[in-house]
Amino acid sequence: MANPSLQELLNQLKDEKAKNRQKAVQGLAQLGNPAAIPTLAKVYEIDKDKRVKEEAKKALTQFRAIEMTAKAAPTSGSSPLKTVRLLLVISLIGLIAGNVALQAGILDGDEEKTVYTPSNRQALIQQVTASFFEIRQDADALKEEWGKIGTEGGTLDCNRTFNRPQAMTLGTVDRYTYPDIATLLSERYLFALSILDISFNQWDEFCRPNNPLPPGVSDSITNSERLNTILASLDALQDSMNTVTNNPVPTRNPEFCCTIPSDGQGGETGSSGNTPLPLVTTTPDINATPLPNIDYATHILALEGLLNNGEFRLNDLLARYSSIQTTGFADCTNPPGVDAPYALPPDQSGDPLLNQAVLMVNSALSSLKQSVDIFNNNCTRNPQTALQQGVAPANIASEQFTQAREQVNILKAR
């Protein structure tokens, strides 16, 4: 008997019996066709049978191993293994962009009632506090290191260890139940981490073996300014943390959280949970078919309007910083404003490429707002502080606007 084809195995995943679905997952793993990756990822998310989920996880891990082998092996030109990297969890990029991990329930034999269980609130607050502490600790340590440059005999201590914290994310149930904690982990928090990563990237570059170019005074100044913006963000976040701890907003009943249609195949529904997915971020598929229910024209028009306004206001802000640098005086009249982040309605957020474009536009707006706030708070009384602390996030915003426009253009071209 001939081995089953890819399509036959995919069809078998819809079987009511868990044992048959498990065999289908094993068959897809043996087949090794990367086109099955998005479906396997979905099975891992939504199948309620533990055995099927475990097989799906093994299969995804197998594809991940292929990807890592491809990255480690020297190649020339295009390799078929790059397909694995491109397809790896494309179906999950929308969830990753929103820092969401979905775990929907497919009924198998005996029906089970879905239970939505949020994490312990105090435990989450402790984790957030620990994350803030690690960011501040690294920012202080890096600032100390960069401050050595320009002093007599000052060099970076490349053997120094850091926390290098990763972004803390909440599962869908936690985001729904504790909206105030979710707000803590949004723009300012992600901005602080992104600035920290930039400083670490420069640190790693200067500390790599046999690097012939030691850091200079300008590198020290630039990174010190960046780290000051992190510390300012953390100060603002600490005020919010105090509010969350002492005056929490009413939590929402998780019973009403996260019921979603599975895929239109039979009308099954599932629930969003807090189980993290075993794979990491990937690039959205630019060749994916646009979804018929999404009003792309309206979203693209809105995103382009935000980009045009943001770039205009950024140029205005940079001109004001230039004036401070050349004359010592600041033009504090009619400072530029910043548009609110763009929010996709829930029924319009199913396209990973669109989600990515919105995320990048909002990141650029967040960096611009950081710089505008610094300028407005210091313009009249201390313009030099505005210059020293505000230029770094403005430059980051400039890079982010460029990347966001490229992403929107890709969306338009598709």
Secondary structure, DSSP 8 states (H G I E B T S, - for coil): -----HHHHHHHTT-SSHHHHHHHHHHHHHHT-GGGHHHHHHHHHHB--HHHHHHHHHHHHHHHHHHHHHHHS---S--TTHHHHHHTTGGGHHHHHTT------B--SS----------HHHHHHHHHHHHHHHHHHHHHHHHHHHHTTSTT----TT------------HHHHHH-HHHHHHTSHHHHHHHHHHHHHHHHHHHHHSTT------HHHHHHHHHHHHHHHHHHHHHHHHHHHHHHS------GGGS--EE-SSSS--EE-------SS------TTS---TTS-HHHHHHHHHHHHHHHHHHHHHHHHHHHHHHHHS----SS-----------GGG---HHHHHHHHHHHHHHHHHHHHHHHHHHHTTT-HHHHHHHHHHHHHHHHHHHHHHHHHHHHHHH-
